[in-house]
Amino acid sequence: MNSKHTKWFFLLVLALIWGSSFILIKRGLVGLTPFQLGSLRIIFAAVFLLAIGFKTLPNIPQGKWKYIVITSLFGTFVPAFLFSIAQTQMDSSVSAILNSLTPLNTLILGVLAFELNFKRSQLFGVIIGLVGSMLLIFNGAFHHPEQNYYYAILVIIASICYAINVNLIKKYLSDLSPLTISTGNFAVMLLPACLILYLSGFSDVLVLEKTQHSILFIIILGVVGTGIANIIFFKLIQISSPVFATSVTYLIPIVAFFWGLLDNEMLTPIQFLGAFIILIGVYLSSKK
């Protein structure tokens, strides 16, 4: 399989995995708090990656560890908790749609901080994407008063974190293997995640049946949706570009939306329009 076909294959696999992550978070929140879910997600991913990639850690040069720490913070640690908190107040499909702002933020940060050149059409894409996001959020808040759409801000912050992460990996860590980067990231996050889990009162609810049931979903989310997906994503960044890699968020909302339908979630016609406008904006911003 040549590199062109390989990058599209990785893109589709990631869309299926990450598009399914939002419904797994929703299921996990039935018996877990957002902080318990976020920390368990990191712990399960860390255990899996350390089991298969521990021997690669010496491959990380001493001068690269600072970037490993920073990318672990922005690429997984902070977003894991932001998405968990946001989905206590919002539908999983809406979170997935707002996550598609990641390529727009990747472009903006690439221009501002990483000397990335841009075209006028890409600037129009950013503006259009922001208009679509506002339409999606404000209409959702009007038609779903039982949901708190202020929490959409957390998803947008998470998408900015992802944008920072992908630019840093492309610029400073492209010479390391995806497994090495992933293992290093989660080795850094393991202890803080364990501390947060301990402080969350997890031992008090572990005996509950609904908690144990939720943990099964988070094992899948941690190992497949975080550990394996990170390896694939880092490889995709290395063989393509930051904006192409984050364009996986074109497809994530489609997968998440169908999971949402199966779980009785529904968007209003105006929200559909907002989602469509966002994807147009993302497409324009990703054009070279």
C-alpha positions as CSV (number, residue, x, y, z in Angstrom):
1,M,0.0,0.0,0.0
2,N,1.6,3.3,-1.1
3,S,1.7,6.3,1.2
4,K,-1.3,8.0,-0.4
5,H,-3.5,5.0,0.1
6,T,-2.1,4.4,3.6
7,K,-2.9,7.9,4.9
8,W,-6.5,7.6,3.7
9,F,-6.8,4.1,5.3
10,F,-5.5,5.5,8.6
11,L,-7.9,8.4,8.3
12,L,-10.9,6.2,7.9
13,V,-9.9,3.8,10.7
14,L,-9.4,6.8,13.0
15,A,-12.8,8.2,12.1
16,L,-14.5,4.9,13.0
17,I,-12.6,4.7,16.3
18,W,-12.9,8.3,17.4
19,G,-16.4,8.7,16.1
20,S,-17.4,5.8,18.4
21,S,-15.6,7.4,21.4
22,F,-18.3,9.9,22.2
23,I,-21.0,7.3,22.8
24,L,-18.5,5.3,24.9
25,I,-18.0,8.5,27.0
26,K,-21.7,8.8,27.3
27,R,-22.1,5.2,28.5
28,G,-19.2,5.6,30.9
29,L,-20.7,8.6,32.6
30,V,-23.7,6.5,33.7
31,G,-21.7,5.1,36.6
32,L,-18.6,7.4,36.7
33,T,-17.9,11.1,37.3
34,P,-16.1,13.0,34.6
35,F,-12.9,13.0,36.5
36,Q,-13.1,9.3,37.2
37,L,-13.8,8.6,33.5
38,G,-11.0,10.8,32.3
39,S,-8.4,9.3,34.6
40,L,-9.5,5.7,34.0
41,R,-9.3,6.4,30.2
42,I,-5.7,7.5,30.6
43,I,-4.8,4.7,33.0
44,F,-6.1,1.9,30.7
45,A,-4.4,3.5,27.7
46,A,-1.1,3.9,29.7
47,V,-1.1,0.3,30.9
48,F,-1.7,-1.0,27.4
49,L,1.0,1.2,25.8
50,L,3.6,0.6,28.4
51,A,3.0,-3.2,28.0
52,I,3.8,-3.0,24.3
53,G,6.1,0.0,24.1
54,F,8.1,0.3,27.3
55,K,11.3,-0.8,25.5
56,T,11.0,2.2,23.2
57,L,11.3,4.8,25.9
58,P,15.1,4.9,25.8
59,N,14.7,6.0,22.1
60,I,13.5,9.4,23.3
61,P,16.5,11.9,23.5
62,Q,16.7,13.8,26.7
63,G,16.0,17.1,24.9
64,K,12.8,15.7,23.5
65,W,11.2,14.9,26.8
66,K,9.9,18.4,27.3
67,Y,7.9,18.1,24.0
68,I,6.6,14.6,25.1
69,V,5.3,16.2,28.3
70,I,3.7,19.2,26.5
71,T,2.1,17.0,23.9
72,S,0.8,14.6,26.5
73,L,-0.9,17.6,28.3
74,F,-2.5,19.1,25.2
75,G,-3.0,16.0,23.2
76,T,-4.7,13.8,25.7
77,F,-4.7,14.8,29.4
78,V,-6.7,18.1,29.3
79,P,-9.1,17.0,26.5
80,A,-9.9,13.7,28.2
81,F,-11.4,15.6,31.1
82,L,-12.9,18.5,29.1
83,F,-14.9,16.1,26.9
84,S,-16.1,14.1,29.9
85,I,-17.3,17.2,31.7
86,A,-19.0,18.6,28.6
87,Q,-20.9,15.5,27.9
88,T,-22.6,15.6,31.3
89,Q,-24.6,18.5,29.8
90,M,-24.6,18.0,26.0
91,D,-25.4,15.2,23.5
92,S,-22.5,13.1,22.3
93,S,-23.2,13.9,18.6
94,V,-23.0,17.7,19.3
95,S,-19.6,17.3,21.0
96,A,-18.4,15.3,18.0
97,I,-19.5,18.1,15.6
98,L,-17.8,20.8,17.6
99,N,-14.7,18.7,17.7
100,S,-14.5,19.1,13.9
101,L,-13.2,22.7,14.6
102,T,-9.8,21.1,15.2
103,P,-8.5,21.6,11.6
104,L,-9.5,25.3,11.8
105,N,-7.7,25.7,15.0
106,T,-4.7,23.8,13.6
107,L,-4.5,26.3,10.7
108,I,-4.9,29.3,13.0
109,L,-2.2,28.2,15.4
110,G,0.0,27.0,12.5
111,V,-0.1,30.5,11.1
112,L,0.3,32.4,14.4
113,A,2.9,30.2,16.1
114,F,4.4,27.8,13.6
115,E,5.0,29.9,10.5
116,L,2.5,28.1,8.4
117,N,1.5,29.8,5.2
118,F,-2.2,30.2,4.3
119,K,-4.4,31.2,1.5
120,R,-7.4,33.5,1.4
121,S,-9.8,30.6,0.9
122,Q,-8.5,29.1,4.2
123,L,-9.2,32.3,6.0
124,F,-12.8,32.2,4.6
125,G,-12.9,28.6,5.9
126,V,-12.1,29.7,9.4
127,I,-14.7,32.4,9.4
128,I,-17.4,30.1,7.9
129,G,-16.5,27.4,10.5
130,L,-17.0,29.8,13.4
131,V,-20.3,30.9,12.0
132,G,-21.5,27.3,11.8
133,S,-20.4,26.6,15.3
134,M,-22.3,29.6,16.7
135,L,-25.4,28.5,14.8
136,L,-25.1,25.0,16.1
137,I,-24.6,26.1,19.7
138,F,-27.2,28.9,19.9
139,N,-29.9,26.9,18.2
140,G,-29.2,23.9,20.3
141,A,-29.4,26.0,23.5
142,F,-32.8,27.3,22.3
143,H,-34.3,24.0,21.4
144,H,-32.8,21.9,24.2
145,P,-33.1,24.1,27.3
146,E,-32.5,21.0,29.4
147,Q,-28.9,21.0,28.1
148,N,-26.3,23.5,29.1
149,Y,-24.6,24.7,25.9
150,Y,-22.1,26.9,27.8
151,Y,-20.3,23.6,28.1
152,A,-19.6,23.7,24.4
153,I,-16.8,26.1,25.3
154,L,-15.0,23.1,26.9
155,V,-15.2,21.1,23.6
156,I,-13.8,24.1,21.7
157,I,-11.0,24.4,24.2
158,A,-10.2,20.7,23.7
159,S,-10.1,21.2,19.9
160,I,-7.6,24.0,20.5
161,C,-5.5,21.7,22.6
162,Y,-5.6,19.1,19.8
163,A,-4.4,21.8,17.4
164,I,-1.5,22.7,19.6
165,N,-0.6,19.0,19.9
166,V,-0.6,18.2,16.3
167,N,1.6,21.2,15.3
168,L,4.1,20.4,18.1
169,I,4.4,16.7,17.0
170,K,4.9,17.6,13.4
171,K,7.6,20.2,14.2
172,Y,9.5,18.5,17.1
173,L,8.7,14.8,17.3
174,S,8.5,13.6,13.6
175,D,11.8,11.7,14.0
176,L,10.4,9.4,16.7
177,S,8.2,6.4,16.0
178,P,4.4,6.7,16.8
179,L,4.7,4.0,19.4
180,T,7.6,5.8,21.1
181,I,5.7,9.1,21.2
182,S,2.5,7.4,22.5
183,T,4.2,5.4,25.2
184,G,6.2,8.4,26.3
185,N,3.0,10.5,26.5
186,F,1.1,8.0,28.6
187,A,4.1,7.2,30.8
188,V,4.1,10.9,31.8
189,M,0.3,11.0,32.4
190,L,0.0,7.7,34.4
191,L,0.9,9.0,37.9
192,P,-1.2,12.2,37.7
193,A,-4.2,10.2,36.4
194,C,-3.9,7.7,39.3
195,L,-3.8,10.6,41.7
196,I,-6.9,12.2,40.3
197,L,-8.7,8.8,40.3
198,Y,-7.8,8.4,44.0
199,L,-9.0,11.8,45.0
200,S,-12.2,11.4,43.1
201,G,-13.6,8.9,45.6
202,F,-13.5,6.0,43.1
203,S,-13.0,3.4,45.8
204,D,-16.4,4.3,47.3
205,V,-18.3,3.6,44.1
206,L,-16.3,0.7,42.7
207,V,-18.6,-1.8,44.3
208,L,-21.6,-0.4,42.5
209,E,-22.8,-2.5,39.6
210,K,-23.4,0.5,37.3
211,T,-19.8,1.6,38.0
212,Q,-18.4,-1.8,37.0
213,H,-20.5,-1.8,33.9
214,S,-19.3,1.7,32.9
215,I,-15.7,0.6,33.4
216,L,-16.1,-1.9,30.6
217,F,-16.9,0.9,28.2
218,I,-13.9,2.9,29.4
219,I,-11.5,-0.1,28.9
220,I,-12.5,-0.1,25.3
221,L,-12.2,3.7,25.1
222,G,-8.8,3.7,26.8
223,V,-7.2,0.8,24.9
224,V,-8.7,1.3,21.4
225,G,-10.1,4.8,21.4
226,T,-7.0,6.3,23.0
227,G,-4.0,4.0,23.0
228,I,-4.3,2.4,19.6
229,A,-5.8,5.5,18.0
230,N,-2.9,7.7,19.2
231,I,-0.4,5.4,17.6
232,I,-2.3,5.6,14.3
233,F,-2.8,9.4,14.6
234,F,0.9,10.1,15.2
235,K,1.8,7.9,12.2
236,L,-0.7,9.8,10.1
237,I,0.8,13.2,11.1
238,Q,4.3,11.9,10.1
239,I,3.2,10.7,6.6
240,S,0.9,13.6,5.8
241,S,0.5,17.1,7.3
242,P,-1.1,18.5,10.5
243,V,-4.1,19.9,8.7
244,F,-4.7,16.6,6.7
245,A,-4.3,14.5,9.9
246,T,-6.9,16.7,11.8
247,S,-9.3,16.5,8.8
248,V,-10.3,13.2,10.3
249,T,-12.8,15.4,12.2
250,Y,-14.7,15.7,8.9
251,L,-15.8,12.1,9.3
252,I,-16.0,11.7,13.1
253,P,-19.3,13.6,13.4
254,I,-20.9,11.2,10.8
255,V,-19.9,8.1,12.8
256,A,-20.9,9.8,16.1
257,F,-24.2,11.0,14.7
258,F,-25.3,7.5,13.8
259,W,-24.4,6.2,17.2
260,G,-26.4,9.1,18.6
261,L,-29.4,8.1,16.5
262,L,-29.2,4.6,18.0
263,D,-29.2,6.3,21.4
264,N,-32.3,8.5,20.6
265,E,-30.3,11.7,20.1
266,M,-31.6,14.1,17.4
267,L,-30.4,17.3,15.9
268,T,-32.8,20.1,14.8
269,P,-32.8,21.1,11.1
270,I,-30.9,24.3,12.0
271,Q,-28.3,22.3,13.9
272,F,-27.9,20.1,10.8
273,L,-27.3,23.3,8.8
274,G,-24.8,24.5,11.4
275,A,-23.0,21.2,11.2
276,F,-22.9,21.4,7.4
277,I,-21.5,24.9,7.5
278,I,-18.8,23.8,9.9
279,L,-17.7,21.0,7.5
280,I,-17.6,23.5,4.6
281,G,-15.4,25.7,6.7
282,V,-13.1,22.9,7.6
283,Y,-12.9,21.8,4.0
284,L,-11.9,25.3,2.8
285,S,-9.4,25.7,5.6
286,S,-7.7,22.4,4.7
287,K,-7.3,23.1,1.0
288,K,-3.7,23.7,0.0
